[in-house]
Amino acid sequence: MKEQRLSEISSARQLPVASRDDRYEYLTLTVAPREHIADARARVREHAEYGKWELMRSAVLYGGARRYVMRRRIIRVSRTF
């Protein structure tokens, strides 16, 4: 399983126009066809539960590979003094 974290929209061609937003950071999980689907589900569930990621899109690619795009809101802290 391959993970790619996109903190800024460096690959904007993969995301729809409505999703090009600087309020979120993105994580792409790519699962090879030879890997078990249960392992992929467990990885997505762990990211969602412990990393506060939400599943934005899932796709089955040609050849049987799967791609999961997850996002989470960036919390920006402003100075108080």
Secondary structure, DSSP 4 states (H G I P E B T S, - for coil): -EEEEESS-S-GGGS-GGG--TTEEEEEEEE-TTS-HHHHHHHHHHHHHHS--EEEEEEEPGGG-EEEEEEEE--PPPP--
